[in-house]
Amino acid sequence: MLFVSFASFVSKALLVGIASTTAAQAEDKLRVGLMLPYTGTYAALGNAITNGFKLQVEGNGGKLGGRTVEFFTVDDESDPAKATENVNKLVKRDRVDVLVGTVHSGVAMAMAKVARETNTLMVVPNAGADELTGPLCAPNIFRSSFSNWQSSYAMGREVAARKHKTVVTLTWKYAAGQQSVDGFKEAFEKEGGKVVKELTLPFPNVEFQPFLTEIAALKPDAVFVFFAGAGAVKFVKDYAAAGLRTSIPLYASGFLTDGTLEAMGEAGQGLVTTLHYADGILNAQNQSFRLRYAKAYKVQPDVYAVQGFDAAQLLDIGLTAAGGDVTRRAELQKAMETAQIASPRGTFTLSRAHNPVQDIYLRKAEGKENKLVAVSIKALADPARGCKM
Ligand code: PHB
């Protein structure tokens, strides 16, 4: 009797022991929540970010800050209406340590609100919403990509330098489109140009025909647009098919032609854009990144892959400084704030508002590549208007 109860005590103790070790091991994993679009017009962007992020983690032995990474994934569909519910799946249900996302500015702003309220560490690997590193800036929110202002501001200067005087803009009517046009206009009008008409259509509509008819009638010197992903492919093809490529030069931030050139075919050739990445950047980081990425995924990387890769690099720097402990916030955030990120785009640092201070390149689409033409603006920092931190 005594023996039996002793044996059952031992086996129970063993079971409890095993269970708690398993729990402890599971707790030891770093829970990373990826909230990205895997369907819809930005699906390819979400996939490239995921690939870039995982490439860096795999190169690190599956770890960030010395801790094995466990991924939790949500498809946000680039739908702001579902954003709060989606981010709560990661924060409340999956209890992630870190949030990584997303592509769409409107969705990212809803994510950032939850990240602030719950003090969850968040890295934005694309969405350019100026607010994220402006009025909504926060100690726990970082960006490995750009602000909408940054890449289009550079294009405003380039178009003015080409002696174009009048421009019509066209974009989707949401934060990224509006802020890209604002950044472009700020620089273009400072140099003496005039934006004569700002045309918009709802995201992610691709019925461009009436706008192309209007542009043809307005006859501006040039057109500036913000489109990306599948919508960008459709727009560029429609612009060419309407016969406008030969009569009115088309300019854009480089999201138009990153990851889309193959699908655009002839219509994409020769497009001139500005962005914080170009395919042929000659530095050791870029060369090794491109080789590793092509080997792992059998496709060439684009700016989105770079931003995903750098989000993981940035987190690794922070977590390593904090001994892998996300709760050691002061050390973690300080390391991220002062990091020199060895990016394929060229080494960059973060601004006071946690946005990359980076070179913006002038590029030209040739074959399947956005070839580097020149550095358009060196070490451009977002003005971080409204950030109090
Ligand atoms: C954005 O919504 O901020 C956005 C989306 C796609 C891009 C760039 C910016 O390529």
Residues whose N, C-alpha, C, O or C-beta is under 5 A from the ligand:
A	BS01	PHB	V103 H104 S105 A127 G128 A129 A176 A228 F255
